[in-house]
Structures are given as structure tokens and as C-alpha cells.
């Protein structure tokens, strides 16, 4: 994992968090499998396209996340773009200490990564780079499959889920 030190800033975390809450973002659930074949995942709002050639995306994972060990070594991940009726799924994958996959029917994708049903879009990616930056790890994925489905996106704004 590449480590990038960030310089000190006069802005505190609370002030930054408050300002950034005014920036609407889509909501995604990112999944992978750990070394033992167990399903792991988290909710992300820090996700974006990185490059069209080669097709690449990035997502940020909190360094304190319980699923960090799985994503630190996994060969692949899937990114699920949530629909406006999937706030419950976003909350489920953001909750610590629960079986996030309990009762979910999942398919298997690239390298056995769990694929969630009923999302707005789905990307299957080969994990090609991990960069340590501040309190997060940046996961860079080379896109191997991209699917789109009907619906309206789930949006996160001012610390709440919203629809367009």
C-alpha cells in the first residue's frame, strides 16, 4: 500500500465535515470477499470515475472500517450504485458489527465478489492500487464490467438520504 502524508491544515474535522455535508453525492455499496471467502462491504459516498482509458474508478474507505483487512488484500471489488428506495441498504452497510449480507440473495462476480440485486448500476473491478491518504485508504479499481438498470439515484445531502 502506498502511503501519502498530508500536510497539517488549520481547518478542523468538524468544520470540514459541516461544509462538505452541503455537497450532494450519490451513494454506493462496495463489496468484496476476504481471504476465507467471507463477504465484506461498506457504504461509500466518496466514489468517482478516475479514467476512461483505461476505465478506472476510485472509492475511499475509512481506515477504521472493520472490512479494511479484506479490501487491503482482495483482488477485486464491486461497486453498487444505489436507487432512491435503497436507503435501508445504505444504512445496513454503514452499520458496524452486523452481518451485512444476512438475508440478501447475492450473485457472484469477478473473483467471487458478491453482487447485490436491484441497484441502479454496478461495476466489477480488479483492485489495482491502494493509496493511504490521511484517515482513508483510496481503492483504485480497473473496471471489468459495467451494468446499468432503471431507477432514480439515492443522494446524500446535509447528512440525510434524498431523492432527486
Secondary structure, 3 states (H helix, E strand, C coil): CEEECCCCCCCCHHHHHHHHCCCCEECEEEEEECCCCCEEEEEECCEEEEEECCEEEEEEEECCCCCHHHHHHCCEEEEEECECCCHHHHHHHHCCCCCCCCCCCCEECHHHCEECCCCCEEEEEEEEEEEEECCEEEEEEEEEEEEECCCCEEEEECCEEEEC
